[in-house]
């Protein structure tokens, strides 16, 4: 899914314009990147946590009962 697709979905669900939604997405991504640069995790409630791992950003999905999942963020 591309940023424009996400922005359009966010806009329709929040009753804003795609431009406003794209700005919101940019702020979220900026916050995640800034937190990782500072060596802090960035949480997305209900989805998972971006964590700084060995100087490269990583992403950990929130565990579901009986499951553990780990992945790497794409650059």
C-alpha positions in Angstrom: 0.0 0.0 0.0 1.3 3.4 -0.9 1.1 6.7 1.1 -1.6 8.1 -1.2 -3.7 4.9 -0.6 -3.3 5.3 3.2 -4.1 9.0 3.0 -7.3 8.4 1.1 -8.4 5.7 3.5 -7.6 7.9 6.5 -9.3 10.9 4.9 -12.5 8.9 4.3 -12.6 7.5 7.8 -11.8 10.8 9.5 -13.8 13.0 7.1 -10.9 15.1 6.2 -9.2 15.8 2.9 -6.5 13.5 1.5 -4.0 16.4 1.9 -4.7 16.7 5.6 -4.5 13.0 6.0 -1.2 12.9 4.2 0.1 15.5 6.6 -1.0 13.4 9.5 0.8 10.4 8.1 4.0 12.5 7.6 3.9 13.6 11.3 3.5 10.0 12.5 6.4 8.8 10.3 8.5 11.8 11.5 7.7 10.9 15.1 8.7 7.3 14.6 12.0 8.2 12.9 12.8 10.9 15.5 12.2 8.4 18.4 14.4 5.8 16.8 17.2 8.3 16.2 17.1 9.1 19.9 17.3 5.4 20.7 13.7 5.2 22.0 11.0 2.8 20.8 7.9 4.2 19.0 4.6 2.4 19.7 1.6 2.1 17.4 -1.1 0.9 19.8 -2.9 -2.2 18.6 -0.3 -2.8 15.9 3.2 -3.0 17.3 6.4 -1.2 18.3 9.3 0.2 16.2 12.5 -0.4 18.2 16.1 0.7 17.6 18.0 -2.5 17.0 21.8 -2.5 16.3 21.6 1.0 14.9 18.9 -0.1 12.4 15.2 0.4 12.9 13.1 -2.7 13.6 9.5 -3.4 14.1 7.9 -5.8 16.6 4.2 -6.8 16.2 2.2 -6.9 19.4 2.0 -10.5 20.5 -1.3 -12.3 20.2 -2.0 -15.0 22.8 0.3 -17.9 22.0 2.1 -16.1 19.2 5.3 -14.1 19.0 6.3 -12.3 15.8 9.3 -10.1 14.9 10.1 -8.4 11.6 12.4 -5.7 10.2 11.3 -2.3 9.0 11.9 -1.6 5.4 14.1 1.4 4.6 
